[in-house]
């Protein structure tokens, strides 16, 4: 089983994360618990005005799409850093959740189960 500590500043690789509860080609050696990454964002007044103008034209509201993608990526990376800090090299059962905390302020949560895996024999 060995040492489960990851070097400081490291994070689990994106290719070692799945929404499934098994990672193809690997077997779970140890389950380390739930990990999460939380980001809370608010829209700037300029972003709100820009998004409002984009709604007049119709179609994809790119200002909000970009903000949402950046926020989800940040929460995801925080989850992967948390997993590495507790010695994981993979995350299974990964999910996202979002909650409006107050008008214009949204919390994005990425969470999953941190595991230590080894290649299947």
HUKA-V252738 format. One record per backbone hydrogen bond with DSSP energy under -1.0 kcal/mol. CO is the residue of the C=O (numbers start at 1). NH is the residue of the N-H. E is the energy in kcal/mol with one decimal. If there is no record, write none. Layout:
BEGIN
co=(CO:CO)
nh=(NH:NH)
e=(E:E)
END
This chain:
BEGIN
co=(7:13:14:16:18:20:23:25:27:30:33:35:37:39:41:44:45:46:47:48:49:50:51:54:60:61:62:63:64:65:66:67:68:69:70:71:72:73:74:75:76:77:78:79:80:80:81:82:83:84:90:91:92:95:97:99:102:104:105:105:106:107:108:109:110:111:112:113:114:115:115:116:116:118)
nh=(10:16:17:91:94:93:26:120:118:116:114:112:110:108:106:48:49:50:51:52:53:54:55:58:62:65:66:67:68:69:70:71:72:73:74:75:76:77:78:79:80:81:82:83:12:84:85:86:88:87:115:18:113:111:109:107:105:43:101:102:41:99:39:97:37:95:35:92:32:89:90:29:30:27)
e=(-1.6:-2.2:-1.2:-2.2:-2.4:-3.1:-2.2:-2.7:-2.1:-2.8:-3.2:-1.9:-2.6:-3.2:-2.9:-2.4:-2.2:-2.8:-2.7:-2.2:-2.2:-2.0:-1.7:-1.7:-1.4:-2.3:-2.8:-1.6:-2.8:-2.6:-2.4:-2.3:-2.6:-2.5:-2.1:-2.2:-2.6:-2.6:-2.1:-2.0:-2.1:-2.2:-2.4:-2.3:-1.4:-2.0:-2.4:-1.3:-2.6:-1.6:-2.6:-2.0:-3.1:-2.4:-3.2:-3.3:-3.0:-1.5:-1.8:-1.3:-2.8:-2.4:-2.4:-2.1:-2.5:-2.8:-2.7:-2.5:-2.9:-1.9:-1.5:-3.0:-1.6:-2.8)
END
